[in-house]
Amino acid sequence: GAGVSQSPRYKVAKRGQDVALRCDPISGHVSLFWYQQALGQGPEFLTYFQNEAQLDKSGLPSDRFFAERPEGSVSTLKIQRTQQEDSAVYLCASSPSPPSDTQYFGPGTRLTVL
Amino acid sequence: GESVGLHLPTLSVQEGDNSIINCAYSNSASDYFIWYKQESGKGPQFIIDIRSNMDKRQGQRVTVLLNKTVKHLSLQIAATQPGDSAVYFCAERASRRALTFGSGTRLQVQP
């Protein structure tokens, strides 16, 4: 079946603009994760949803970052008043119901803040 | 905080040879480990995983070894092919469901 999809694939924003990044997880997957990947680095955890509940947002770097998954499927990561340091690839991953731990990643959204 | 690290940033091998990518982890509470392959412009692709109650797991051309005594994880790729060229990440999971990734090893396969 279809994998995790993300849109847009590329986003250029001027500093101070708000952006919204979308993730469509694998159908039926309960868990959804957002990660941030800086150039040449491994992904770093941002936040985690189980169905529509945001169970862990300890990785969000500031209150400018906000994520939601209102119906337990599609998720949106919003970044307000973008800064240059927000430039990175934002990855979404989904996982079937626990106790399965395998996370399947989407292609990511590359955000460039000018 | 504790994190997963990698010994070698770049590994170059000849086509047909076996590759071994190593990873050290520091969180003794981690109970699940996973290897991903990431090609340029793509998201991480699942290769193989292993739980802490195992010390070896095999897949198609890949084997993961876990040594909890020295907190070491390795990925072995048999008969390495040019299509195996990518960056490989190990990741661990401890008390929360999120994964903690290392910085990656680039595997270059010479034809």
Backbone of each chain as ProteinMPNN parsed JSONL, in Angstrom:
{"seq_chain_A": "GAGVSQSPRYKVAKRGQDVALRCDPISGHVSLFWYQQALGQGPEFLTYFQNEAQLDKSGLPSDRFFAERPEGSVSTLKIQRTQQEDSAVYLCASSPSPPSDTQYFGPGTRLTVL", "coords_chain_A": {"N_chain_A": [[0.815, -1.2, 0.0], [0.224, 2.403, 0.032], [2.824, 4.556, 1.156], [4.049, 6.722, 3.786], [3.171, 10.032, 3.221], [4.193, 13.381, 2.478], [3.674, 16.897, 2.389], [4.25, 20.361, 1.575], [6.932, 19.181, -0.599], [9.096, 20.821, -0.748], [9.76, 23.965, 0.74], [10.015, 27.379, 0.776], [10.507, 30.086, 2.838], [10.128, 33.409, 3.947], [11.882, 35.024, 6.561], [10.049, 35.247, 9.51], [7.611, 34.595, 8.461], [4.731, 32.427, 8.637], [4.483, 28.868, 8.488], [3.031, 25.799, 7.271], [3.153, 22.379, 7.504], [2.38, 19.286, 6.074], [1.369, 15.942, 6.902], [0.596, 12.742, 5.78], [-0.134, 9.817, 7.151], [0.58, 6.242, 7.008], [-2.246, 4.358, 6.177], [-4.374, 3.527, 8.822], [-2.409, 3.47, 10.738], [-1.602, 4.008, 14.072], [0.17, 5.542, 15.559], [2.022, 8.58, 15.264], [4.787, 10.498, 14.329], [6.872, 13.379, 14.496], [9.907, 14.594, 13.224], [12.942, 16.496, 13.172], [15.463, 17.21, 10.876], [18.632, 18.282, 10.604], [21.104, 19.422, 8.252], [23.325, 16.9, 7.39], [23.038, 15.585, 9.768], [21.521, 13.291, 12.131], [18.002, 12.487, 12.376], [15.994, 14.388, 14.693], [13.828, 14.094, 17.411], [10.622, 15.603, 17.575], [7.762, 15.624, 18.216], [4.981, 13.509, 19.278], [2.144, 11.591, 18.439], [-0.603, 9.649, 19.499], [-3.161, 8.255, 17.957], [-5.444, 10.888, 18.047], [-4.371, 12.165, 20.174], [-1.844, 14.116, 21.557], [0.859, 12.922, 22.867], [3.469, 13.385, 23.568], [5.431, 16.126, 23.495], [7.895, 17.0, 23.924], [10.143, 17.515, 22.397], [9.768, 19.748, 20.842], [11.179, 22.754, 19.785], [10.555, 25.377, 20.508], [7.917, 27.634, 21.53], [6.961, 28.461, 19.165], [6.511, 26.402, 17.553], [4.042, 24.131, 16.622], [1.882, 21.356, 16.669], [-0.674, 19.283, 15.296], [-3.279, 16.805, 15.176], [-6.069, 16.333, 14.473], [-8.14, 14.462, 13.761], [-7.027, 12.074, 14.099], [-5.655, 11.062, 11.942], [-4.386, 12.523, 9.401], [-1.727, 14.858, 9.934], [-0.574, 18.072, 10.96], [2.189, 20.184, 11.047], [2.989, 23.18, 12.368], [4.796, 26.141, 12.039], [5.426, 29.112, 13.486], [6.256, 32.498, 12.758], [8.813, 32.131, 11.4], [12.302, 31.398, 11.712], [15.775, 31.677, 10.701], [17.199, 29.552, 11.759], [15.361, 27.565, 11.762], [15.483, 26.27, 9.409], [15.586, 23.238, 7.827], [15.122, 19.68, 7.27], [11.954, 18.36, 7.631], [10.646, 15.571, 8.98], [8.182, 13.07, 8.867], [6.851, 10.282, 10.552], [5.175, 7.127, 10.782], [3.561, 4.581, 12.735], [2.353, 1.288, 13.363], [-0.214, -0.008, 15.603], [0.759, -0.049, 19.067], [2.211, -3.083, 20.412], [4.017, -2.727, 18.33], [6.978, -1.299, 17.143], [8.214, -0.311, 14.926], [8.973, 2.383, 12.906], [7.87, 4.1, 10.105], [9.048, 6.168, 7.635], [8.243, 9.259, 5.961], [9.016, 11.153, 2.926], [9.871, 13.638, 3.693], [9.859, 17.227, 4.295], [11.595, 19.825, 2.952], [12.555, 22.689, 4.457], [13.387, 25.974, 3.891], [14.479, 28.901, 5.258], [14.665, 32.216, 4.552]], "CA_chain_A": [[0.0, 0.0, 0.0], [0.933, 3.668, -0.008], [3.619, 4.861, 2.334], [3.813, 8.024, 4.391], [3.388, 11.121, 2.275], [4.334, 14.687, 3.082], [3.592, 18.009, 1.451], [4.953, 20.262, 0.3], [8.261, 18.583, -0.503], [10.026, 21.936, -0.545], [9.098, 25.191, 1.145], [10.889, 28.511, 1.047], [9.767, 31.097, 3.568], [10.881, 34.561, 4.43], [11.924, 35.08, 8.013], [8.877, 35.875, 10.093], [6.389, 34.009, 7.919], [4.227, 31.182, 9.219], [4.405, 27.766, 7.534], [2.291, 24.612, 7.698], [3.648, 21.189, 6.828], [1.354, 18.248, 6.198], [1.793, 14.539, 6.882], [-0.43, 11.71, 5.635], [0.51, 8.562, 7.572], [0.065, 5.006, 6.423], [-3.613, 4.15, 6.619], [-4.539, 2.638, 9.964], [-1.345, 3.596, 11.734], [-2.075, 4.72, 15.252], [1.179, 6.476, 16.063], [2.605, 9.498, 14.29], [5.927, 11.21, 14.898], [7.56, 14.415, 13.712], [11.323, 14.753, 13.503], [13.648, 17.558, 12.454], [16.785, 16.736, 10.485], [19.553, 19.295, 10.089], [22.0, 18.918, 7.219], [24.432, 16.084, 7.861], [22.76, 15.052, 11.098], [20.413, 12.36, 12.246], [16.739, 13.126, 12.777], [15.761, 14.645, 16.117], [12.418, 14.011, 17.763], [9.873, 16.813, 17.915], [6.518, 15.364, 18.92], [4.402, 12.189, 19.036], [0.705, 11.443, 18.613], [-1.266, 8.347, 19.439], [-4.453, 8.731, 17.435], [-5.485, 12.351, 18.016], [-3.768, 12.682, 21.392], [-0.418, 14.453, 21.511], [1.359, 12.347, 24.105], [4.824, 13.836, 23.885], [5.869, 17.257, 22.67], [9.101, 17.463, 24.605], [11.184, 17.879, 21.456], [9.492, 20.998, 20.136], [12.237, 23.652, 20.249], [10.038, 26.618, 21.071], [6.454, 27.738, 21.43], [6.582, 28.798, 17.795], [6.203, 25.129, 16.891], [2.763, 23.591, 17.061], [1.453, 20.236, 15.841], [-2.008, 18.78, 15.582], [-3.755, 15.621, 14.448], [-7.422, 16.427, 15.036], [-9.01, 13.308, 13.529], [-6.256, 10.854, 14.285], [-5.003, 10.562, 10.72], [-3.484, 13.554, 8.893], [-1.16, 15.755, 10.937], [0.03, 19.303, 10.471], [3.182, 20.844, 11.881], [2.972, 24.605, 12.056], [5.872, 26.942, 12.611], [5.069, 30.527, 13.412], [7.358, 33.491, 12.773], [9.987, 31.314, 11.118], [13.659, 31.93, 11.862], [16.728, 30.966, 9.85], [17.606, 28.294, 12.387], [14.323, 26.561, 11.533], [15.778, 25.607, 8.135], [15.893, 21.826, 8.059], [14.138, 18.767, 6.702], [10.998, 17.909, 8.637], [10.251, 14.207, 8.65], [7.043, 12.473, 9.559], [6.891, 8.825, 10.57], [4.019, 6.514, 11.422], [3.802, 3.254, 13.276], [1.102, 0.611, 13.704], [-0.564, -0.01, 17.014], [1.719, -0.683, 19.975], [3.611, -2.895, 20.751], [4.926, -2.549, 17.198], [7.807, -0.116, 17.312], [8.821, 0.12, 13.668], [8.484, 3.651, 12.38], [8.056, 4.242, 8.664], [9.208, 7.584, 7.38], [7.926, 9.895, 4.703], [10.175, 11.728, 2.226], [10.281, 14.873, 4.344], [9.689, 18.556, 3.706], [12.786, 20.652, 3.158], [12.187, 24.077, 4.719], [14.466, 26.951, 3.84], [14.032, 30.211, 5.719], [15.618, 33.22, 4.055]], "C_chain_A": [[0.847, 1.248, 0.0], [1.695, 3.871, 1.288], [3.202, 6.181, 2.933], [4.082, 9.097, 3.338], [3.424, 12.451, 3.019], [4.237, 15.762, 2.002], [3.686, 19.329, 2.205], [6.293, 19.561, 0.464], [9.32, 19.641, -0.228], [9.217, 23.179, -0.202], [10.16, 26.241, 1.426], [10.05, 29.583, 1.706], [10.7, 32.255, 3.911], [10.821, 34.572, 5.948], [10.711, 35.854, 8.539], [7.555, 35.329, 9.573], [5.996, 32.755, 8.698], [4.19, 30.121, 8.124], [3.617, 26.612, 8.144], [2.741, 23.439, 6.845], [2.68, 20.043, 7.121], [1.964, 16.855, 6.125], [0.563, 13.652, 6.754], [0.21, 10.372, 6.006], [-0.036, 7.375, 6.796], [-1.313, 4.731, 7.026], [-3.678, 3.142, 7.775], [-3.458, 2.731, 11.012], [-1.788, 4.507, 12.863], [-1.115, 5.838, 15.66], [1.763, 7.322, 14.937], [3.658, 10.341, 14.99], [6.387, 12.297, 13.935], [9.01, 14.492, 14.201], [11.86, 15.92, 12.678], [15.043, 17.049, 12.131], [17.589, 17.881, 9.894], [20.518, 18.637, 9.108], [23.152, 18.128, 7.841], [24.239, 15.466, 9.226], [21.647, 14.008, 11.044], [19.146, 13.095, 12.646], [16.646, 13.305, 14.283], [14.258, 14.755, 16.372], [11.821, 15.365, 18.087], [8.657, 16.483, 18.771], [5.909, 14.042, 18.452], [2.91, 12.214, 19.338], [0.337, 9.958, 18.657], [-2.728, 8.654, 19.15], [-4.45, 10.261, 17.45], [-4.795, 12.99, 19.224], [-2.267, 12.92, 21.215], [0.188, 14.045, 22.847], [2.736, 12.851, 24.509], [5.171, 14.973, 22.931], [7.157, 17.845, 23.239], [10.203, 17.921, 23.665], [10.94, 19.171, 20.692], [10.432, 22.083, 20.662], [11.753, 24.958, 20.852], [8.528, 26.639, 20.923], [6.012, 28.241, 20.067], [6.175, 27.548, 17.011], [4.936, 24.545, 17.507], [2.365, 22.462, 16.119], [0.065, 19.79, 16.257], [-2.326, 17.593, 14.7], [-5.215, 15.424, 14.864], [-8.316, 15.2, 14.84], [-8.231, 11.996, 13.604], [-5.653, 10.277, 13.028], [-3.979, 11.594, 10.255], [-3.001, 14.448, 10.039], [-0.55, 16.967, 10.247], [1.011, 19.832, 11.505], [3.233, 22.303, 11.443], [4.133, 25.295, 12.764], [5.52, 28.404, 12.393], [6.336, 31.384, 13.436], [8.697, 32.778, 12.538], [11.285, 32.094, 11.245], [14.598, 31.11, 10.98], [17.13, 29.627, 10.448], [16.545, 27.199, 12.261], [14.558, 25.803, 10.22], [16.278, 24.194, 8.404], [14.934, 20.989, 7.215], [13.251, 18.277, 7.838], [10.413, 16.586, 8.17], [9.068, 13.774, 9.496], [7.203, 10.961, 9.478], [5.619, 8.303, 11.204], [4.339, 5.082, 11.791], [2.464, 2.602, 13.577], [0.842, 0.653, 15.206], [0.554, -0.592, 17.863], [1.32, -2.138, 20.206], [4.559, -2.791, 19.563], [5.688, -1.247, 17.353], [8.328, 0.45, 16.009], [8.16, 1.388, 13.175], [8.858, 3.749, 10.907], [8.007, 5.723, 8.316], [8.691, 8.009, 6.015], [9.169, 10.516, 4.095], [10.67, 13.026, 2.837], [9.887, 16.124, 3.573], [10.948, 19.353, 4.009], [12.346, 22.102, 3.283], [13.441, 24.94, 4.701], [13.898, 28.306, 4.23], [15.093, 31.248, 5.339], [15.666, 34.442, 4.952]], "O_chain_A": [[2.075, 1.16, -0.029], [1.28, 3.427, 2.358], [2.129, 6.702, 2.628], [5.103, 9.064, 2.651], [2.773, 12.623, 4.05], [4.659, 15.564, 0.863], [3.251, 19.415, 3.353], [6.74, 19.369, 1.595], [10.316, 19.378, 0.445], [8.147, 23.422, -0.761], [11.083, 26.021, 2.211], [8.994, 29.953, 1.192], [11.897, 32.076, 4.13], [9.819, 34.173, 6.543], [10.398, 36.951, 8.079], [6.503, 35.567, 10.166], [6.833, 32.113, 9.333], [3.901, 30.429, 6.967], [3.543, 26.464, 9.364], [2.712, 23.502, 5.616], [2.228, 19.858, 8.251], [2.928, 16.611, 5.4], [-0.393, 13.785, 7.517], [1.02, 9.849, 5.241], [-0.991, 7.497, 6.029], [-1.511, 4.859, 8.234], [-3.108, 2.054, 7.702], [-3.579, 2.127, 12.078], [-2.278, 5.615, 12.646], [-1.533, 6.927, 16.052], [1.97, 6.849, 13.82], [3.446, 10.834, 16.098], [6.298, 12.146, 12.716], [9.294, 14.46, 15.399], [11.309, 16.279, 11.637], [15.732, 16.52, 13.003], [17.269, 18.389, 8.82], [20.717, 17.423, 9.146], [23.864, 18.631, 8.711], [25.17, 14.887, 9.785], [20.939, 13.872, 10.047], [19.205, 14.197, 13.192], [17.149, 12.486, 15.053], [13.531, 15.424, 15.638], [12.431, 16.176, 18.784], [8.516, 16.975, 19.89], [6.256, 13.519, 17.393], [2.467, 12.773, 20.342], [0.905, 9.136, 17.938], [-3.436, 9.231, 19.975], [-3.528, 10.87, 16.908], [-4.653, 14.211, 19.288], [-1.527, 12.037, 20.78], [0.041, 14.753, 23.843], [3.119, 12.749, 25.674], [5.199, 14.794, 21.714], [7.46, 19.024, 23.056], [11.108, 18.643, 24.084], [11.82, 19.638, 19.97], [10.479, 22.313, 21.87], [12.472, 25.583, 21.631], [7.939, 25.774, 20.274], [4.818, 28.428, 19.832], [5.571, 27.639, 15.942], [4.781, 24.475, 18.726], [2.496, 22.595, 14.902], [-0.32, 19.904, 17.42], [-1.737, 17.398, 13.637], [-5.545, 14.447, 15.537], [-9.17, 14.93, 15.684], [-8.732, 10.942, 13.214], [-5.186, 9.138, 13.027], [-2.823, 11.544, 10.673], [-3.743, 14.753, 10.973], [-0.078, 16.893, 9.112], [0.696, 19.915, 12.692], [3.492, 22.605, 10.278], [4.401, 25.05, 13.94], [5.344, 28.861, 11.264], [7.34, 31.029, 14.052], [9.594, 32.825, 13.381], [11.356, 33.282, 10.93], [14.268, 29.999, 10.566], [17.377, 28.669, 9.715], [16.794, 26.045, 12.611], [13.893, 24.8, 9.958], [17.261, 23.989, 9.114], [14.054, 21.52, 6.537], [13.741, 17.835, 8.877], [9.777, 16.495, 7.12], [8.98, 14.081, 10.685], [7.639, 10.428, 8.457], [5.042, 8.959, 12.07], [5.25, 4.459, 11.246], [1.53, 3.282, 14.003], [1.587, 1.271, 15.967], [1.23, -1.527, 17.435], [0.12, -2.409, 20.194], [5.776, -2.768, 19.749], [5.1, -0.21, 17.661], [8.833, 1.572, 15.98], [6.938, 1.458, 13.044], [10.001, 3.513, 10.518], [7.06, 6.432, 8.656], [8.696, 7.239, 5.054], [10.255, 10.426, 4.668], [11.777, 13.471, 2.531], [9.621, 16.084, 2.372], [11.321, 19.534, 5.168], [11.825, 22.681, 2.329], [14.417, 24.669, 5.399], [12.956, 28.798, 3.61], [16.251, 31.162, 5.749], [16.415, 35.379, 4.678]]}, "seq_chain_B": "GESVGLHLPTLSVQEGDNSIINCAYSNSASDYFIWYKQESGKGPQFIIDIRSNMDKRQGQRVTVLLNKTVKHLSLQIAATQPGDSAVYFCAERASRRALTFGSGTRLQVQP", "coords_chain_B": {"N_chain_B": [[22.062, 15.138, 26.84], [21.695, 11.517, 26.844], [22.837, 9.745, 24.006], [22.887, 8.214, 20.737], [25.746, 7.129, 19.047], [28.182, 7.004, 16.339], [31.014, 5.178, 15.136], [32.502, 5.486, 12.701], [32.494, 7.932, 10.298], [32.507, 7.717, 7.464], [32.468, 5.018, 5.252], [34.137, 3.071, 2.955], [33.787, 0.616, 0.536], [34.478, -2.241, -1.565], [32.543, -3.351, -4.315], [30.657, -6.254, -3.787], [32.04, -7.043, -1.547], [31.75, -7.604, 2.027], [30.081, -5.42, 4.295], [30.501, -3.622, 7.319], [28.915, -1.748, 9.655], [29.236, 0.242, 12.443], [27.973, 1.088, 15.719], [27.693, 2.909, 18.678], [25.983, 3.02, 21.729], [24.64, 4.815, 24.522], [22.66, 4.73, 26.415], [21.664, 2.669, 28.77], [19.154, 1.832, 29.325], [17.797, 1.492, 26.997], [15.649, -0.404, 24.919], [15.108, -1.193, 22.411], [16.248, -1.26, 19.098], [17.166, 0.089, 15.941], [17.929, 0.07, 12.474], [18.37, 2.356, 9.858], [18.345, 3.278, 6.399], [19.339, 5.958, 4.437], [18.886, 7.65, 1.526], [20.004, 10.282, -0.628], [17.924, 13.094, -0.484], [15.711, 11.653, 0.287], [13.476, 10.094, 2.681], [14.337, 8.349, 5.766], [14.772, 4.855, 5.392], [13.481, 1.859, 6.533], [15.533, -0.802, 7.654], [16.317, -3.007, 9.38], [15.488, -4.301, 12.604], [15.955, -4.766, 16.174], [15.327, -6.222, 19.323], [16.092, -5.742, 22.808], [16.248, -8.149, 24.084], [17.416, -9.895, 22.447], [20.39, -10.974, 20.652], [21.155, -11.128, 18.085], [19.973, -10.705, 14.786], [18.667, -11.623, 11.661], [18.212, -10.54, 8.293], [17.304, -10.099, 4.881], [20.232, -10.295, 3.303], [21.238, -8.689, 5.302], [22.424, -8.319, 8.66], [21.937, -7.746, 12.072], [23.738, -7.084, 14.969], [23.785, -7.149, 18.463], [25.383, -6.046, 21.292], [25.017, -5.917, 24.484], [26.586, -5.712, 26.687], [28.792, -4.102, 26.131], [27.476, -2.052, 25.045], [26.983, -1.861, 22.199], [26.23, -1.814, 18.768], [25.843, -3.316, 15.612], [25.703, -3.304, 12.029], [25.627, -5.566, 9.49], [26.254, -5.971, 6.119], [25.881, -8.123, 3.55], [27.693, -9.044, 0.602], [27.941, -6.443, -0.69], [26.337, -3.988, -2.662], [26.254, -1.549, -5.379], [23.843, -0.144, -5.092], [23.527, -0.08, -2.392], [24.823, 2.092, -1.451], [24.646, 4.835, 0.628], [23.532, 6.851, 3.427], [23.713, 5.529, 6.625], [21.833, 5.096, 9.512], [21.802, 4.36, 12.96], [19.419, 3.844, 15.535], [17.893, 4.274, 18.74], [15.552, 3.262, 21.242], [14.292, 4.279, 24.279], [12.803, 5.084, 27.217], [10.632, 6.434, 26.186], [8.49, 6.582, 23.291], [9.652, 7.768, 21.147], [12.374, 7.782, 18.812], [15.919, 7.896, 19.209], [18.439, 9.133, 17.319], [21.672, 8.49, 15.84], [24.454, 10.25, 14.299], [25.005, 9.248, 11.804], [26.491, 7.14, 9.223], [28.272, 7.247, 6.26], [28.066, 5.122, 3.569], [30.045, 4.078, 0.976], [30.111, 2.48, -2.045], [32.356, 1.001, -4.07], [32.59, 0.334, -7.518]], "CA_chain_B": [[21.419, 13.875, 27.18], [22.344, 10.351, 26.264], [22.563, 9.681, 22.577], [23.511, 7.152, 19.966], [26.836, 7.646, 18.221], [28.751, 6.115, 15.341], [32.455, 5.262, 15.148], [33.075, 5.87, 11.438], [31.592, 8.752, 9.508], [32.478, 7.268, 6.078], [32.986, 3.685, 5.01], [34.241, 2.783, 1.531], [34.006, -0.815, 0.302], [34.389, -2.706, -2.939], [31.335, -4.112, -4.655], [30.782, -7.682, -3.521], [32.562, -7.258, -0.196], [30.816, -7.415, 3.141], [30.23, -4.148, 4.999], [30.113, -3.608, 8.73], [28.733, -0.397, 10.167], [29.171, 0.139, 13.896], [27.231, 2.118, 16.438], [27.765, 2.817, 20.129], [24.905, 3.719, 22.406], [25.023, 5.073, 25.91], [21.544, 4.596, 27.329], [21.506, 1.255, 29.121], [17.722, 1.531, 29.434], [17.217, 1.293, 25.664], [15.188, -1.773, 24.755], [14.786, -1.438, 21.01], [17.23, -0.629, 18.229], [16.73, -0.011, 14.55], [18.81, 0.624, 11.452], [17.731, 2.967, 8.7], [19.155, 3.693, 5.256], [18.792, 7.182, 3.874], [19.468, 8.141, 0.284], [19.906, 11.726, -0.775], [16.613, 13.615, -0.837], [14.639, 10.741, 0.69], [13.365, 9.837, 4.103], [14.964, 7.101, 6.217], [14.104, 3.616, 4.998], [13.697, 0.78, 7.503], [16.325, -1.949, 7.204], [16.165, -4.123, 10.298], [15.433, -3.889, 14.001], [16.255, -5.805, 17.151], [14.977, -5.892, 20.698], [17.215, -5.943, 23.726], [16.305, -9.535, 24.565], [18.082, -10.666, 21.403], [21.721, -10.462, 20.344], [21.387, -11.218, 16.642], [18.782, -10.865, 13.944], [19.054, -11.622, 10.253], [17.237, -10.261, 7.264], [17.838, -10.413, 3.562], [21.59, -9.751, 3.136], [21.641, -7.872, 6.446], [22.414, -8.898, 10.001], [22.196, -6.795, 13.14], [24.28, -7.683, 16.179], [23.654, -6.291, 19.629], [26.189, -6.432, 22.448], [24.571, -5.032, 25.557], [27.658, -5.567, 27.681], [29.608, -2.939, 25.767], [26.557, -1.076, 24.431], [27.434, -1.759, 20.821], [25.305, -2.31, 17.751], [26.459, -3.298, 14.289], [24.925, -3.727, 10.861], [26.45, -6.249, 8.501], [25.623, -6.103, 4.813], [26.604, -9.125, 2.76], [27.784, -8.831, -0.853], [27.509, -5.058, -0.87], [26.05, -3.594, -4.033], [26.228, -0.088, -5.534], [22.579, 0.376, -4.568], [23.606, 0.04, -0.93], [25.445, 3.371, -1.125], [23.687, 5.712, 1.308], [23.888, 7.102, 4.822], [23.057, 4.581, 7.512], [21.633, 5.563, 10.887], [21.218, 3.517, 13.992], [18.564, 4.586, 16.456], [17.496, 3.515, 19.915], [14.377, 3.725, 21.957], [14.375, 4.002, 25.721], [11.575, 5.144, 27.998], [9.526, 7.008, 25.429], [8.342, 5.903, 22.008], [10.467, 8.42, 20.13], [13.694, 7.226, 18.548], [17.083, 8.771, 19.27], [19.312, 8.772, 16.208], [23.038, 8.938, 15.749], [24.705, 11.208, 13.231], [25.05, 8.585, 10.507], [27.702, 6.7, 8.532], [28.082, 7.184, 4.81], [28.635, 3.934, 2.93], [30.341, 4.264, -0.444], [30.425, 1.2, -2.663], [33.162, 1.205, -5.284], [32.32, -0.737, -8.491]], "C_chain_B": [[22.125, 12.718, 26.547], [21.958, 10.249, 24.8], [23.284, 8.511, 21.957], [24.619, 7.745, 19.122], [27.37, 6.605, 17.283], [30.254, 6.285, 15.325], [33.001, 5.875, 13.87], [32.11, 6.719, 10.643], [31.462, 8.293, 8.057], [33.128, 5.904, 5.963], [32.976, 3.414, 3.515], [34.583, 1.308, 1.339], [33.918, -1.113, -1.184], [33.093, -3.483, -3.132], [31.592, -5.603, -4.442], [31.363, -8.009, -2.161], [31.438, -7.16, 0.823], [31.126, -6.087, 3.831], [29.805, -4.322, 6.447], [30.072, -2.165, 9.189], [28.482, -0.509, 11.664], [28.476, 1.328, 14.53], [27.401, 1.87, 17.935], [26.589, 3.568, 20.727], [25.245, 3.845, 23.88], [23.901, 4.864, 26.9], [21.282, 3.116, 27.603], [20.037, 0.85, 29.245], [17.066, 1.288, 28.073], [16.858, -0.172, 25.462], [14.888, -2.134, 23.309], [15.744, -0.629, 20.162], [16.834, -0.885, 16.777], [17.769, 0.631, 13.641], [17.97, 1.152, 10.299], [18.786, 3.277, 7.642], [18.516, 4.955, 4.681], [19.577, 7.604, 2.637], [19.184, 9.632, 0.156], [18.503, 12.149, -1.213], [15.44, 12.743, -0.448], [14.583, 10.62, 2.201], [14.064, 8.546, 4.482], [14.111, 5.887, 5.864], [14.477, 2.514, 5.98], [14.511, -0.352, 6.889], [16.037, -3.149, 8.091], [16.138, -3.577, 11.714], [15.735, -5.071, 14.908], [15.855, -5.323, 18.539], [16.114, -6.298, 21.625], [17.297, -7.36, 24.279], [16.916, -10.479, 23.526], [19.496, -10.136, 21.221], [22.047, -10.522, 18.848], [20.056, -11.37, 15.939], [19.212, -10.734, 12.496], [17.887, -11.272, 9.36], [17.822, -10.673, 5.929], [19.139, -9.645, 3.348], [22.055, -8.882, 4.306], [21.515, -8.647, 7.747], [22.686, -7.783, 10.994], [22.67, -7.587, 14.356], [24.194, -6.673, 17.304], [24.491, -6.866, 20.769], [25.873, -5.469, 23.578], [25.658, -4.801, 26.591], [28.487, -4.32, 27.412], [28.784, -1.874, 25.056], [26.959, -0.804, 22.983], [26.454, -2.461, 19.9], [26.045, -2.31, 16.42], [25.486, -3.791, 13.229], [25.888, -4.349, 9.864], [25.644, -6.382, 7.221], [26.467, -7.059, 3.994], [26.577, -8.758, 1.275], [27.274, -7.443, -1.225], [27.404, -4.683, -2.344], [26.064, -2.073, -4.169], [24.958, 0.553, -4.998], [22.541, 0.485, -3.063], [24.251, 1.364, -0.512], [24.395, 4.328, -0.577], [24.284, 6.089, 2.656], [23.062, 6.166, 5.684], [23.013, 5.15, 8.928], [21.224, 4.398, 11.782], [20.391, 4.414, 14.908], [18.173, 3.675, 17.601], [16.223, 4.103, 20.497], [14.525, 3.323, 23.408], [12.985, 4.125, 26.334], [10.394, 5.724, 27.23], [9.514, 6.385, 24.039], [9.184, 6.538, 20.906], [11.812, 7.718, 19.995], [14.758, 8.308, 18.715], [18.094, 8.279, 18.253], [20.74, 9.226, 16.45], [23.203, 9.855, 14.547], [24.915, 10.558, 11.876], [26.426, 8.198, 10.025], [27.399, 6.635, 7.053], [28.794, 5.96, 4.265], [28.814, 4.215, 1.44], [30.789, 2.928, -1.014], [31.126, 1.465, -3.99], [32.92, 0.043, -6.252], [33.592, -1.473, -8.892]], "O_chain_B": [[23.069, 12.913, 25.781], [20.854, 10.636, 24.415], [24.167, 7.901, 22.561], [24.419, 8.803, 18.525], [27.04, 5.427, 17.417], [30.746, 7.403, 15.481], [33.893, 6.72, 13.942], [31.005, 6.269, 10.34], [30.396, 8.465, 7.465], [34.205, 5.666, 6.509], [31.932, 3.514, 2.871], [35.552, 0.811, 1.911], [33.356, -0.338, -1.958], [32.618, -4.175, -2.231], [32.617, -6.137, -4.867], [31.201, -9.126, -1.669], [30.336, -6.7, 0.526], [32.285, -5.684, 3.936], [28.876, -5.068, 6.758], [31.07, -1.448, 9.119], [27.617, -1.268, 12.099], [28.403, 2.415, 13.958], [27.265, 0.737, 18.398], [26.247, 4.654, 20.259], [26.042, 3.075, 24.414], [24.145, 4.822, 28.106], [20.741, 2.406, 26.756], [19.717, -0.339, 29.266], [15.894, 0.916, 28.013], [17.64, -1.068, 25.782], [14.464, -3.252, 23.017], [16.025, 0.533, 20.455], [16.256, -1.917, 16.436], [18.407, 1.618, 14.009], [17.022, 0.52, 9.833], [19.956, 3.506, 7.951], [17.305, 5.009, 4.466], [20.775, 7.876, 2.705], [18.248, 10.161, 0.756], [17.964, 11.628, -2.189], [14.299, 13.042, -0.8], [15.519, 10.994, 2.907], [14.357, 7.726, 3.613], [12.89, 5.898, 6.02], [15.658, 2.268, 6.226], [14.24, -0.807, 5.778], [15.569, -4.184, 7.615], [16.699, -2.517, 11.99], [15.767, -6.221, 14.47], [16.03, -4.152, 18.876], [16.98, -7.094, 21.264], [18.305, -7.734, 24.878], [16.93, -11.697, 23.704], [19.786, -8.996, 21.582], [23.085, -10.028, 18.409], [19.147, -12.053, 16.409], [20.007, -9.864, 12.141], [16.742, -11.642, 9.617], [18.731, -11.5, 5.865], [19.105, -8.42, 3.225], [23.182, -8.387, 4.283], [20.641, -9.497, 7.917], [23.576, -6.962, 10.775], [22.091, -8.61, 14.722], [24.492, -5.493, 17.123], [24.325, -8.023, 21.158], [26.389, -4.352, 23.627], [25.642, -3.792, 27.295], [28.839, -3.579, 28.33], [29.333, -0.907, 24.527], [27.237, 0.333, 22.601], [25.929, -3.533, 20.201], [26.802, -1.381, 16.138], [24.579, -4.579, 13.498], [26.857, -3.714, 9.447], [24.504, -6.845, 7.232], [27.653, -6.812, 3.775], [25.586, -8.237, 0.762], [26.307, -7.295, -1.973], [28.267, -5.018, -3.154], [25.902, -1.37, -3.17], [24.995, 1.678, -4.5], [21.617, 1.081, -2.508], [24.224, 1.715, 0.668], [23.385, 4.6, -1.226], [25.403, 5.694, 2.985], [21.853, 6.031, 5.492], [24.018, 5.619, 9.462], [20.405, 3.561, 11.401], [20.656, 5.61, 15.025], [18.129, 2.454, 17.452], [15.876, 5.263, 20.274], [14.842, 2.176, 23.724], [12.089, 3.349, 26.002], [9.248, 5.504, 27.622], [10.476, 5.713, 23.666], [9.406, 5.931, 19.859], [12.319, 7.134, 20.952], [14.53, 9.477, 18.405], [18.552, 7.138, 18.322], [20.993, 10.201, 17.157], [22.236, 10.196, 13.866], [24.995, 11.268, 10.874], [27.417, 8.841, 10.37], [26.401, 6.048, 6.634], [29.994, 5.787, 4.478], [27.859, 4.547, 0.738], [31.738, 2.32, -0.52], [30.564, 2.069, -4.903], [33.03, -1.117, -5.854], [33.54, -2.4, -9.7]]}, "name": "protein", "num_of_chains": 2, "seq": "GAGVSQSPRYKVAKRGQDVALRCDPISGHVSLFWYQQALGQGPEFLTYFQNEAQLDKSGLPSDRFFAERPEGSVSTLKIQRTQQEDSAVYLCASSPSPPSDTQYFGPGTRLTVLGESVGLHLPTLSVQEGDNSIINCAYSNSASDYFIWYKQESGKGPQFIIDIRSNMDKRQGQRVTVLLNKTVKHLSLQIAATQPGDSAVYFCAERASRRALTFGSGTRLQVQP"}
